[in-house]
Amino acid sequence: MTDYTEHLRVPPLRTYRLSYVSNLEINGTAEFRVNALKRLGHTVEPFNVSHFLRGHRLIEAVRLRYPVAPAVGDINRALLQHVQNTRPEIVFFDKPVFFTPRTFRRIKETGAKIIIYMQDNPFGPRKDGCWLQFHRVHKMADLLCTFREADVSRYESWGLPYIRSMFSYEPSIHFAPPPGWSDKNRDHGVSYIGSPYEDRPAFLIQLGVDHHLPICIAGGNWNKALPHPLMEKYVRNGYLGGKDYREAIWRSKVNISFVTKLNEDDIAHKSIEIAACGGFLLALRTPGHQACFEEDKEAVFFSTIEECAEKARYYLDHPEEREEIARSGHARAIKSGYSNDTQLTNILNYFA
């Protein structure tokens, strides 16, 4: 069996009994983290939030936007029963939006530590509308995991315990193509795999229409962002996960990555995954991306659409340079510990 912890940068100082509380959809990043924790030797009892969220779409939308009793009473009672049955040392909340201060107090009374792992931004300008309970409970956590500088400043000013983490890749899913993979295996030119957030539809269509680049888009909800003729021309696939996502990166000569500005992000999760998959990364130039990858050696960056188009065209025409940068970016992701295993070990070593 493959040892995906082979490149772990820091060893676990001890192992724990954990309850992992999240929406554990198949091929979701939360499921990847559960698998990584098990690989690292921890005893993990998953609590799948999605089991309590099935029903009429309107009811679920109301529950998400207004997560108050009695709408969330069943999930809170079930979690407390789960904790009583499994007696975890740590309860690891991945995006807790349904759990009340009473539930947090009852968990802490058992002696368990509480970690909140939040890749989204509950404090930024995006205003998703689901953060009512999170704002009530986050100051009760024993450790908050932060992913952006804006949250570091907030938690420091509030005197809250935090650790800086990062968007990470799953080594059992995100790995380089087999030896000998080359442009003869790549039938996609300039790819974007993801959702039509912010200005991405206009940006990508301008690359295709005005700059005449071979744009290939995959992801959900593009039918809501593009008219049918542009959908027909540029969108190849809907949502891609797991093996399909990895192979779409492999089949692309250039993989474009943005950041979600309304989340105050300066690193894209997708950028880390593209590099881990051995893909050539063309990403928005941000301080975060520049800290993760050496520019023009491990990844290539752009600040304007003109720069993006120019660099995409150049590297389409220079496959050897493109291959070398992709190999170096992949090596950097491994060497610098951008995997789930290293990032989760850093978090849990906080309590050792």
Sequence and secondary structure as in RCSB ss.txt:
>XXXX:A:sequence
MTDYTEHLRVPPLRTYRLSYVSNLEINGTAEFRVNALKRLGHTVEPFNVSHFLRGHRLIEAVRLRYPVAPAVGDI
NRALLQHVQNTRPEIVFFDKPVFFTPRTFRRIKETGAKIIIYMQDNPFGPRKDGCWLQFHRVHKMADLLCTFREA
DVSRYESWGLPYIRSMFSYEPSIHFAPPPGWSDKNRDHGVSYIGSPYEDRPAFLIQLGVDHHLPICIAGGNWNKA
LPHPLMEKYVRNGYLGGKDYREAIWRSKVNISFVTKLNEDDIAHKSIEIAACGGFLLALRTPGHQACFEEDKEAV
FFSTIEECAEKARYYLDHPEEREEIARSGHARAIKSGYSNDTQLTNILNYFA
>XXXX:A:secstr
   TTTT SS  S   EEEEEE   TT HHHHHHHHHHHTT EEEEEEGGGGS S HHHHHHHHHS  TTTTHHH
HHHHHHHHHHH  SEEEEES  S  HHHHHHHHHTT EEEEE  S SSSTT  S  HHHHHHGGG SEEEE SHH
HHHHHHHHT  EEE    B TTTS    TT  GGG  EEEEEES   TTHHHHHHHHHHTS   EEEE TTGGGT
S HHHHHHHEEES   HHHHHHHHHTEEEEEE   GGGT SS HHHHHHHHTT  EEEE  HHHHHHS BTTTBE
EESSHHHHHHHHHHHHS HHHHHHHHHHHHHHHHHTT BHHHHHHHHHGGG 
